[in-house]
């Protein structure tokens, strides 16, 4: 199989914990694009927080943001797809989280809207140092009820994230898409929003069949695209669920696992059989 579309998660896959892109990853992405392969980023980040990395890598293909709620071209800024949360359900979710004293961010028009500034904001901004506008609105539930957000994100210690995700799933079921994107982040979007669904839509727009799509990720929010792609691969630093689902476990981000995959499956000619790499 000749892979024509490569979808890469961003944090923990393309960039390391210091938000640095390994030189080998830069080189192999450039080489793949030079051969006419579509390379996209598929991230939970908002567009404004993802596009600087797309520019740094000279990505030529529309990128997937907000866990799949937005597909937008990094060069022209053209929006190909955008879906916001149902306002009543967004408001209900905000009330549930705030009642549990959990810090919530609503993403509205590329702004971060919060009920009040708390220390959790500093933890979040350590992952997102790009300086996004912060809007403080004490009635956050009222705001999202009238101005639907693209995404909600909450920040808490890992056990709290786990318990709140379970509570949210029990409350909202499939009425909202609910995922864990990091040990300390839980995220909510409109129903049926996922990286996998967005990747399928992007592939269709590009005229690429499913079997010709390669996807790489490391967190639970990557499961849908790893499952959908013709070849789904996990980073060596991936969480257990991703490692179990993937056809192959690559070297970790610190060892440029993306570059390894691109060389093996895109740049070195004929597709080889996936192997398990234990790291």
N, C-alpha and C positions, 0 to 999 in steps of 0.2 A: 504494500500500500504506500502510495506517495501522499504524505500529509500536506494539505493545502491551507489549513487554518490551525494555528497554535494559540490556545488560550492560557494565559498565565495569571495566576493569583499574584498579588503584589507583595504584601507584607509576609515575610517568612518564606517567600518563594523567589521573587525577583530581588527584593531588598532585605537586608538583614535587620537585626534589632536596632542597629544604629542608623538605619535608613540609607545604607550604602549599597550600591550596585556593584557586584564583583566585575572586574574588567573582562573576564571570560564570558560573562553573561551578556555584557554590552556587545562584545565581538560576535558572538554566535547569533544574537538577535539581528544584528546588522547583516550578517551573512545570509541568514534565512530570508530576510526581506529582499536582499539583493537578488535572490533566486526566484522572487515572485511569490513567496509564501506569505500569507496574511498572518500577522502576529498581533494579538490583542491583549489588553490587560483586563482581567475580570476581578473586581475588587468591591469590598463593602464601602470603601471610601466615597465621599462626595466627589463630584467632578473636579471641583477646584483643588481638592487635595490629591487627586490622582493625575491630573493633566501635567503637572511639572515632571513627573516620572515618565509620562508618555513623550513629552518633549525631549527629555534627556536621552531617551532611547530612539528618538525619531520614529515613533510608531505611526504608521500610515493608515491603520485600520481603525474604525470606530471602537471605542472602549466601553466596557460594561462597568457601571458604577452602582452604588447604593444596593448591593446584593442582587442586581439585575433589574432594578426599577428604572434605570436610565441607560440608554445607549446613545452615545454622543461622539461626534468626530473630533479628535484632538487637534486637527489642523484648521478646519473651517468653523468648528463650534456647532455645526448642524446637529440638531436633536432628531434622532431616528425613532426614539421610543421613550416615553416617560409616563409612569403611572404613580399616582399618589395614593395614600391610604384613605379608606373610607372615613370621613370625618368623625362620625359617631363612635366608631370602633377605636380610632386613634385617641379620642378624648377619654373613652372608657379605660383604655390601657394606661394612659397617663395617670388617671385617678388611682388605678390599682397600684401602680408603682410608687407614686408619691405617698399614698396611704401607708405603704410599707417602708417609708423613709429611704427610698432608693433614688439616686440621682439620675435624672432623665434629660436627654437632649433630643429636641425635635428639629429635624432638618427641613427648613422651609426656605425656598428660593436661595439655596446655597449659603444660608445663614444657620448658625447654631442658636436655637431658642431654648432658654432654660428658665425654671421658676425662680432660682436663686443661685448665687455663686457659692460653691462648696469646694472642699479640697479635692473631690473626685474630678473636678474640671482640670486641675493641674495634672492629674494622672493621665487623663485623656489627651491633653494637649502635648504631653511628652511624646505621644505617637503621631501627633498632628501639629508640628511646629510652624505650619504655613501661615498662621495669623488670620484665621477666619473671623468674620464679624460675629460678635456675641450679642444676642438680644435677651435682656432679662424681662420676663413677663410673669409676675406672680400667679396670674390665672392662666397657667400653661394649658390646662385642659380646655379652657374657653377659647384660647388662641387656635389650637389645632382643630377645634370643632368648626371654626369659621374659615380657617386657612389650612387646608389639609397638608400634612407633611409628606415628604417623600419617604422618610424613614424615622423611626424612633430608635434611640440607642440608650441603654442604661449601663452604668458603671458600678461595680461592687466587687467585693472579695469573691474568689471562685466558688465557695460553697453557697453564697447568697445568689450568685448568678445562676447556679444550677437549680436551686430551689425556686427562684422566681420564674425561670424558664418553664419549669414543670407546672407552676401555678398558672402561668399565662396560657400554656397549651391546654390545660384543663378548662380554663375559662373561655377561651376563644376558639379552640379547636382549629379547623381549617379556614376560619373566617379571616385569619391573618397568617402571614408567613412569619415564623418565629425561628430564629437560629442563634447559635453561639458562634461568634467570630473570633473570640480570644478568651483566654482564661477569665478576664475581668470585664468582658463586654457581652451583652445580649442585645439582639436587634430584632426589630419588627418592621415589616413592610406590608404592602397590600397582598391579598391572597394570591397564590400561584405565582408569586415573584420569587425567582431564584436565579443563581448564576447559570444553572443548567438550562432553564427556559429561555433566558436571554441569549445564551450561546446558540441554542437551536434557532432562534429568530435571526441572529446575526449570520449564521451559516447559510440559512435559506436566502437571505438578502444577497449574500456574496455568491450564491450558486455552488456552495460546497456541500457535498453529501456527508452524512454523519460519520461514515467510516473513515473519512479523510480529515477528521478533526482530532487533534491531540490536546489534552488538558492536563495541567499540573497544579497541584495545590497542597495545602498543609493543615487546614482547619476544617471544622465541621461544616462551615458555610460553603466549602468547596465540594462537598459530597455530591451535590446534584450535577455539577458539570463533569466531575470525574466519572460518574455513572453514565451520563449521556454520551460523552465523547467516544469516538471509535477506539481511542487508546487513552485511558486515564492513568496518570502517574502520580505518586506521592513523593513529597520531599522526605529526606531522611529524618528531618525534625518534625514530621507530621504527627498529629494526634493518632492514637490507636485506630479509631474508626476509619480514618482516611487510609492509613497503611493497609488495613484489612481489605478495603474495597478496591484499591488500586491494583492494576496489572503488574506494576513494578514499583519498588521503593528505590528512589534515587539517592545519591549523596545529599547531605544537608545543604542548606543555603550557604553556610560558611565555606563549603567546598564547591560552590557553583554547580549545584545539581541541575539547574536549568540548562547550563551549557553542556553538561554531560548528555542530557536528553536530546538536545537539539543536534549535537554532533552524531549521536547514535541513530536517531530516527529521521532526521531531516537533511543533514548535510553530508552524511556518508553514503548516500545512495539508497539501495534497497532496504526496506524495513527488516529489522532483525526481530527475533522472538524476544519478548520481554523476559528479563531475569530478575530475580530478587537480589537486591543489594542491601545488606544489613548494616545499618549505622545506628 
